[in-house]
Amino acid sequence: MKKFLFVVLLLILVIFIGCTKEEKVLKIGATAVPHAEILEFIKDDFEKESGYKLEIVVFNDYVQPNIALEEEQIDANYFQHVPYLEEFSKSKGYKDLISIAKIHVEPMGFYSKKSIKEFKSGDKVVIPNDATNEGRALLLLQENGLIKLKDTNSLKVTINDIEENKYNLDFVELDAAYLPRTYKEDTSVIGAVINTNYAIENGLNPLKDAIFIENANSPYANIIAVKEKNKDNKEIQLLIKLLQSKKVKDFILEKYKGAVVPTF
């Protein structure tokens, strides 16, 4: 009986010690698609190599992930590009949120109901109206010869910065979320520059349906962001190593069929 009680007490002690032992966790904030999906793909490898649990905190907006990072509720985030991070940090007065790795681009594309050779004066093209994406759309159009901008170094250009408009197109600014539907349903619209996530949601494939899209050299690559003091954290560096592996590149190319493009 005494031996039995000893064994029971020993088991209780082992369980207690196991429960009170602090679990090592790396928390990374991400939006659901494709960021959290990509993180889930490397989760087991990360945990096996680091001994840390990878906790993926999914956010449904573009505001909270940086607030959570600034307040150290998470160790890193993966959802945004550098222009957005810089603009957000400036608006909030944040001083030490930095990018430490580029992972992928969700290429913005130009969609058209007719070939570029068929464009005529006054043809209507819709583009995003927000500060980040309007500049991005115009730079894409310039890169492909439809327009020329006054300032070729700024990411914050607007339609007022168009210096040359080769086909005299009529550019109309709209909320990015409304662009695909407007493009499809408004017969007066012949073209649109559309973000990949909205394109896919509305049945458009950037590789098959766009006249041209951004490439992996886009300044709008999605990044891993951290507080500057954590930039050399070995677990975060391991996470980046796994995210920039051939295994992940193959996964992205196979799963997203060109709607997401690796930058490494």
N, C-alpha and C positions, 0 to 999 in steps of 0.2 A: 504493500500500500504506500509506504514511504517512498519507494522507488518510483511508483507511478506518479505521486504528487511532485516529486523532483523533476520528472520528465515534463509534466504539465507546466510547472513554473519556468523551466528552461525554455520551453516553446513560447510561453507568454513573453519572456524576456527578449527572445530573438525577434518576435513580431514587433514588440515595442521599440526596440532599437531600429528595426527596419523602417518603421513608420515615422520615427523622429529624425531619421537621417535626411538632411536637406537634399532635395533633388536638384541637380544642376540643369538649368533651363536657359535656352537662347530663344528670345521672343522676337519674331519679325512680323511686322504689319504688312498686309498686302490686300489688294482688291482681288475679287474672286477669279476673274478670267482675264488674261491667262496666268497672272502672277501666282496666285495660290496653287493653281494646278501644277505649275512648274516646280514650286517649292515642295509640294506633296511628292513629286516624282523623285526628288533627291533626299527626302526626309530620312529614309532608312539608312542610306549611305552615310549621311551626316551623323546620325546618332551612333552608328557603329564605329565610325572613325574618331569621333570627338568624346564620346561618353556623356554628351549632353542630350537632353530632350529638345527637339525643335518644335516650339509652339508657334503655330501659324495663326495670327490674329487677323481675321478677315474684316475689312471695312467696306462699307457700301457707298462711301463718298470720297472726295479728294481733299477734304479739310482735316478730318480727325487723325489720319495717319501721321501727319507732321506735328500736330499738337501732342499726340501721344509720344512721339519720339523726343520732342523738346522737353516734355515732362518726365522722360525716362520710364514711361510705362512699358515701352518696348525698347529693344536694343538696336533695331534697324528697321527700315521699311523698303518696300519694293512695289512701286506703283506709278511713278512719275518720271518726267524727264527734267533735265537741268534747268531749262528756261522757267518751268513751272516752280521748281524748288526755289530758284532765285527770286522770282516775283513774290511767292508766298512768304519767304523769309523776310523780304523787304517790308511787306505789308504788316507783318506781325512783329517786326523788330528783332527777329531771331538772328543770332550772330554766328552760331557754330554748327549748323546743319550742313553737311557736305556730301557730295557724291564721291564714292570710292570705286565704283565699277559700273560699266555699261553691260547690259545683258541682252536686250533685244529692242527692235523697233516694231511698232505696229504701224506699218506704212500708210500714210495718208495717200489717197489716190484721186486722180481726175477721171471722172466718168462723163461720157458724151453720147448723145443719141445719133451723132453723125461724125464722120471723119473730120479731122482738123482741116483738110483741104476744102471741105464744104462749108466752113464757117463764113458767115457774111456779117457785115456791119449791123450792129444792134442786137445780135444774138445774145440771149440772156444766160448768164452763168452765175450760179449761187455758190457762195463761200461762207465759212463760219464767221460769226460776228464778234467772238470774244478775242481779247488782246493776244493771247498766245497762239490760237489756231488760225486767226486771220493772217498774221504774218507768215505762219508756216505754209498756209495755202498759197499765198502770193509768191513766196520763194520757190515753191514747187513749180508754179506756172512760169516763173522767170527761167528757172533751170531748164525748162523744156521749150523755151523760145516763144511763148505766147505773149509775154509782156517784158518790159524792162523797168526796173525800179530805180529811183533816184539814189537811194542808199542801199548798197548791196551787202553791207556788213551788219545791218540791224535785223534782229529777229522780231521787232515790234512794228514793222511797216503796216500801213493800211492802204486802202484803195486811193487815198490822197497822195500816196508816194509813187503811184504809177507814172512813169515818165513817157513810156511808149506802149501803145496798145495795138499790136500788130494787126489784129482783125477788128478793131474798134468794138470789142465785146462790151456788153452792159453787165457789170458786176453788181450783184445784189447780195447784201449781207443778211444772214439769217442765223438763228440759234442752231448750233451744230446738230442737235438732236432732230431737227425738222428737215434737214437737208435731203436725206434719202427719199422721204415721202414726197417732198416738193418736187424733187427731180423726176420721180416716177409719175406723179399725177398731174403736174402742171404742164400743159402742152406748150406754154410759152417759154419754158426753160429747156435749153438744149444741153447744158452741161453743169456739173457740180464737182466741187472738191469736198470729199467726205472722209471723215475719220474712220479707220478700219472697224472699230467696235460697232459704230452705228451702221456701217455698210453691211457687215455680217448679219446683224440683227434684222436687216431688211432684205435679206436674200441676195446681196451683191458680194461677189468674190473678187478681192483686189487683184489677184493674179489673172483671172479670166476676163473680168468685166471692165477693169480700168484701162484707159488709154495709156496712162503711165502712173507710176507710183514712186514713193521715196525709196532710197536704197539704204544699205546698212551704215552709210556714212552720215546719215541724217543727224543733226544736232539734237533731235528729239528722241534719242535712244532712251529706253527705260532703264533706270539705275537702281543701285543699292545705295541708300542714304543712311548716314549715321551721324551722331554727334562727333565732332572732331577728336575729342579725347579718346574715342573708341576705334579710331581708324586702323590701328595696328592690332586690335584684339584678335587672338589666334583662332578663336571659334568663328568669328565673322570672316576672317581670311580663308578659313577652310570652306565656309559656305560659298564664298565667291569662287574658289577653285572648283568646287563641284558644279556650280551653276554655269561656269565657263568651260565645262568639259565637252568632249566629243559626244559623250552619251546624252547630254542635255541638248546639244545642237541637233542630233539625230531625232530626238524626241520632239523638239519644237517643229522641225521641218515636216515630220511625219504627221503629227497631230493637227497642226494648224494650216498646212497646205499653202504656205506663202502669206497668210494673213498676219503671221508673226515671223519676223526675220531675225535670226541671231546676229549679234554685232561682233562676235569674237571668232 
